[in-house]
Amino acid sequence: MVKMSLLFLYLAAEIGVARPPCPTATCPKDTCITASCPELETWNISDCANITALGFDVRSSAQNQTCRLYDILTSYWDNSPVGTLVPAANITSPAISPNLGIACPSRILNSDLIGFSSSQNLLSCGSSQDCILENGSETDCVCGLDGNSYCLPHSSSAVFEEFWEECDRWGNFSRYKYWKKWVYYSSYYVMWATSADKMCVRQTIMEIEAILEEIDSAELLIVSFLLGLSL
């Protein structure tokens, strides 16, 4: 798995699409049925997204399939016609033990965004020049799923402290499940954050689902116990 730098805002501008550079994700209403939603009549059982003028609609697909955000955004930014359907992809889970140790990268100091913390709202931006880190460097200005763009926290940021604590705990190694979550979390943080009120997106899109995966129930019990001791 390779960590991707998601320059969504610039990618859209480069392609020169007529529609807004940042998409808005929407969910068909729970009460929507084919008879009352003509736009869904052409959807096949394997289709999980529909391109709209401002973004895309998402709906759940079959249990053994998932909707890939990469596929949806590629179709959207390629200026595919409104009504273009995006098929779901088959789920392929690597045969890797969740406890396999992976070497952690070096953490960069003072990598938090100026004016932003994990307890605050997203930091709006127009370009990477609005996304300055405490060490003076810039991070990416990327699209959310609400039609707006925000600063993507640096992968060394305290926003992803769970991963860095994991690295410290295991001598600069991380268990695979935590590493996998960090890869997606640090790449798709803005899109994950702006999907908070869109359950269909959180339950359907692979890249966001990976962020929301829970750790083992036994570990959750231990964490809950330790939190109880600290109160």
C-alpha positions in Angstrom: 0.0 0.0 0.0 1.4 3.4 -1.0 0.6 6.6 0.8 -0.8 9.0 -1.7 -0.5 12.8 -1.8 -4.0 13.9 -2.6 -3.7 17.2 -4.5 -7.3 17.1 -5.4 -7.8 20.8 -5.7 -4.9 21.2 -8.1 -5.7 18.1 -10.0 -9.2 19.4 -10.8 -7.8 22.8 -11.9 -5.2 21.0 -14.1 -7.9 18.9 -15.9 -9.9 22.1 -16.4 -13.3 20.7 -15.7 -16.4 22.8 -16.1 -18.0 21.7 -12.8 -16.8 22.9 -9.4 -13.3 21.5 -8.5 -14.5 20.2 -5.1 -17.4 17.7 -5.2 -20.3 17.5 -2.8 -21.3 14.0 -1.8 -25.0 13.3 -1.2 -27.0 10.3 -0.2 -30.3 9.2 -1.7 -33.0 9.7 0.9 -33.9 6.7 3.0 -37.5 6.9 1.8 -36.4 7.0 -1.8 -37.6 4.1 -3.9 -37.1 3.5 -7.7 -40.7 4.6 -8.5 -40.2 8.0 -6.8 -36.6 8.4 -7.8 -36.3 8.2 -11.6 -32.6 9.0 -11.5 -32.0 5.6 -9.8 -33.8 3.5 -12.3 -30.7 3.0 -14.4 -28.5 1.9 -11.5 -27.4 -1.7 -11.5 -27.0 -3.7 -8.3 -23.2 -3.3 -8.7 -23.3 0.5 -9.1 -22.4 2.5 -6.0 -22.1 6.1 -7.2 -23.8 8.4 -9.6 -22.1 11.6 -11.0 -24.1 14.8 -10.5 -23.5 18.4 -11.6 -22.0 19.3 -8.2 -20.4 16.0 -7.1 -21.9 12.5 -6.7 -24.5 10.4 -5.0 -23.5 7.3 -3.1 -25.5 4.2 -2.1 -24.5 0.9 -0.5 -23.4 -1.9 -2.8 -23.3 -5.7 -2.4 -21.6 -7.0 0.8 -18.6 -8.3 -1.1 -18.0 -5.0 -2.9 -16.9 -1.5 -2.0 -17.0 1.9 -3.5 -13.6 3.4 -4.1 -13.3 7.1 -3.7 -10.5 7.1 -6.3 -12.8 5.7 -9.0 -15.5 8.2 -8.2 -13.2 11.3 -8.2 -11.5 10.2 -11.4 -14.9 10.0 -13.1 -16.0 13.3 -11.6 -12.9 15.2 -12.5 -12.7 13.7 -16.0 -15.9 15.6 -16.6 -18.0 12.5 -17.1 -21.6 13.4 -18.0 -24.1 13.8 -15.2 -25.7 10.4 -14.6 -22.5 8.5 -15.2 -22.6 5.4 -12.9 -19.5 4.2 -11.0 -19.4 0.5 -10.4 -18.3 -0.9 -7.0 -15.0 -2.9 -6.8 -14.6 -6.3 -5.3 -13.2 -6.4 -1.8 -9.8 -7.9 -1.7 -8.3 -8.1 1.8 -4.5 -8.9 1.9 -3.6 -12.0 3.9 -1.6 -10.0 6.4 -1.7 -10.5 10.2 -3.1 -7.5 12.0 -0.3 -7.8 14.5 2.5 -7.8 11.9 5.0 -5.2 12.8 5.9 -2.5 10.2 8.7 0.0 10.7 7.5 3.5 11.4 8.7 6.5 9.3 10.6 9.3 11.0 8.3 11.8 12.6 8.9 15.4 11.6 8.9 17.9 14.4 6.7 21.0 14.6 4.4 19.6 11.9 1.1 20.9 13.2 -0.8 23.5 11.2 -0.7 27.0 12.6 -4.1 27.8 13.9 -5.4 24.2 13.9 -5.6 21.3 16.4 -7.4 18.0 16.5 -10.1 19.5 18.8 -10.9 22.3 16.3 -12.8 22.5 13.1 -11.0 22.1 9.7 -8.9 25.0 8.5 -10.3 26.4 5.3 -7.9 27.3 2.5 -7.6 28.5 -1.1 -4.1 27.1 -1.8 -1.3 25.5 0.1 0.0 29.0 1.0 -2.9 29.1 3.5 -1.7 25.8 5.1 1.5 26.7 7.0 3.0 24.4 9.6 4.7 25.4 12.8 8.1 24.6 11.2 7.4 27.0 8.3 6.7 24.5 5.6 3.4 24.1 3.8 0.9 21.2 3.6 -1.7 20.5 0.9 -5.0 22.3 0.4 -7.4 19.6 -0.6 -11.1 19.0 -1.3 -13.6 17.9 1.3 -16.8 16.2 0.4 -18.9 19.3 1.1 -17.8 21.3 -2.0 -15.1 23.2 0.0 -11.3 22.9 0.4 -9.3 22.5 3.7 -5.8 22.1 4.8 -4.7 18.5 5.1 -2.9 18.0 8.4 0.7 16.7 8.0 1.1 13.0 8.5 3.4 13.8 11.6 0.8 16.0 13.1 -0.6 15.4 16.6 -4.0 14.8 14.8 -2.6 11.3 14.2 -1.2 10.8 17.7 -2.7 7.4 18.0 -0.3 6.1 15.3 2.7 7.8 16.8 1.9 6.5 20.3 1.7 3.1 18.7 5.2 3.6 17.2 6.6 4.7 20.6 5.0 1.8 22.4 6.6 -0.9 20.1 10.0 0.5 19.6 9.4 2.5 16.4 7.2 -0.3 14.9 3.5 -0.3 14.3 1.1 -3.2 14.1 -0.3 -3.5 10.6 -3.9 -2.5 11.4 -2.7 0.8 13.0 -0.3 1.5 10.1 -3.1 0.8 7.6 -5.5 3.2 9.4 -2.8 5.9 9.6 -2.1 5.6 5.8 -5.7 6.2 5.0 -6.3 8.7 7.8 -3.4 10.9 7.0 -4.4 10.9 3.3 -8.1 11.2 3.5 -8.5 13.1 6.8 -10.3 16.1 5.2 -12.8 13.9 3.3 -13.4 11.7 6.3 -14.1 14.8 8.5 -16.5 16.4 6.0 -18.5 13.1 5.7 -19.5 13.2 9.3 -23.2 13.7 8.6 -23.3 11.4 5.5 -23.7 7.9 6.8 -24.0 6.4 3.3 -20.5 7.8 2.5 -19.0 6.5 5.7 -20.6 3.0 5.3 -19.9 2.7 1.5 -16.5 4.3 0.5 -13.5 2.1 1.1 -11.0 4.8 1.9 -13.3 6.2 4.7 -14.4 2.8 5.9 -10.7 2.0 6.5 -10.4 4.9 8.9 -13.5 3.9 10.9 -12.5 0.3 11.4 -12.5 -0.5 15.1 -9.5 -2.1 16.8 -9.9 -5.6 18.4 -12.7 -5.8 21.0 -10.1 -7.0 23.5 -8.0 -3.9 23.0 -11.1 -1.7 23.2 -11.8 -3.3 26.6 -8.3 -2.6 27.8 -8.4 1.0 26.5 -11.8 1.5 28.3 -10.3 0.1 31.5 -7.2 2.4 31.3 -9.4 5.4 30.6 -11.5 4.5 33.7 -8.3 4.5 35.8 -7.3 7.9 34.5 -10.6 9.6 35.3 
